[in-house]
């Protein structure tokens, strides 16, 4: 049998929760947006193109090489078809800034 204290506490909680009405119209103008921090994973290598601040390349330990052309707002995977276990470095050839070369490190256990 519950004690009087427990019953009184439960009654007080139910009454106080029921006494908290809110106007849902206050939230209609709110929209979801990303405010960070962004948890995209660990990055091991980055490279940019001199003279073009909008284009960057990013390498990850999971083997992904990604490219952005809009200052990092959106990243496109460009190495999905290449069997890479980890990206250790990314370099942009000065003679061909549109191409990229990733130095990979194979991990064997």
C-alpha positions in Angstrom: 0.0 0.0 0.0 1.5 3.3 -1.0 2.2 5.8 1.7 0.3 9.0 2.1 3.5 10.9 1.1 3.8 9.0 -2.2 0.1 9.5 -3.0 0.3 13.2 -2.2 3.4 13.6 -4.4 1.8 11.7 -7.3 -1.4 13.9 -7.0 0.7 17.1 -6.9 2.6 16.0 -10.0 -0.5 15.2 -11.9 -2.2 18.5 -11.0 0.9 20.5 -11.9 1.3 18.8 -15.2 -2.3 19.4 -16.1 -2.0 23.0 -15.2 0.6 23.7 -17.9 -1.3 24.6 -21.0 0.5 26.1 -23.9 -0.5 27.9 -27.1 0.7 25.8 -30.1 0.4 28.8 -32.4 3.6 30.2 -30.8 5.5 27.4 -32.5 4.0 27.6 -36.0 6.5 30.0 -37.4 9.5 27.9 -36.2 11.3 25.9 -38.8 14.0 23.2 -38.4 17.5 24.3 -39.2 21.0 23.1 -38.6 22.8 25.1 -36.0 25.7 22.7 -35.3 27.9 21.3 -34.1 28.1 19.1 -37.1 29.2 15.5 -36.4 30.3 14.4 -39.8 33.1 12.2 -38.5 36.9 12.5 -38.3 38.8 14.2 -41.1 42.5 13.2 -41.8 43.3 15.3 -44.9 42.2 18.4 -46.6 43.3 20.3 -49.7 42.1 23.4 -51.5 42.7 25.0 -54.9 44.7 28.2 -54.8 42.7 31.0 -56.2 39.3 29.3 -55.7 38.2 29.5 -52.1 34.9 27.6 -52.8 36.5 24.2 -53.8 38.0 21.8 -51.2 38.8 18.1 -51.0 38.5 16.1 -47.7 39.8 12.7 -46.9 38.5 10.5 -44.0 39.9 7.5 -42.2 36.9 5.5 -43.3 38.1 5.7 -46.9 36.0 8.5 -48.2 37.2 11.3 -50.5 34.7 14.1 -50.7 34.6 17.4 -52.7 32.8 20.7 -52.1 32.2 23.5 -54.5 30.2 25.8 -52.3 32.5 26.6 -49.4 31.7 23.4 -47.5 27.9 23.7 -47.4 27.5 20.4 -49.2 30.0 17.6 -49.7 29.8 15.1 -52.6 31.5 11.7 -52.3 33.9 11.2 -55.2 35.7 7.9 -54.2 32.8 5.5 -53.7 33.8 3.4 -56.7 37.5 3.1 -55.5 38.4 0.4 -53.0 40.2 2.6 -50.4 40.5 1.6 -46.7 41.8 5.0 -45.4 42.8 8.4 -46.8 46.1 9.7 -45.4 46.7 12.7 -47.6 45.1 14.6 -50.4 47.0 16.7 -52.9 45.7 18.8 -55.8 48.0 18.9 -58.9 48.8 22.4 -59.8 48.9 21.4 -63.5 45.3 20.0 -63.2 43.4 21.5 -60.3 40.2 19.6 -61.3 41.9 16.3 -60.7 42.8 14.9 -57.3 45.2 12.3 -56.0 44.7 10.5 -52.7 47.5 8.8 -50.9 46.0 5.8 -49.2 47.2 3.8 -46.3 46.1 0.1 -46.2 45.3 -1.2 -42.7 45.9 -4.9 -42.2 44.9 -6.5 -38.9 
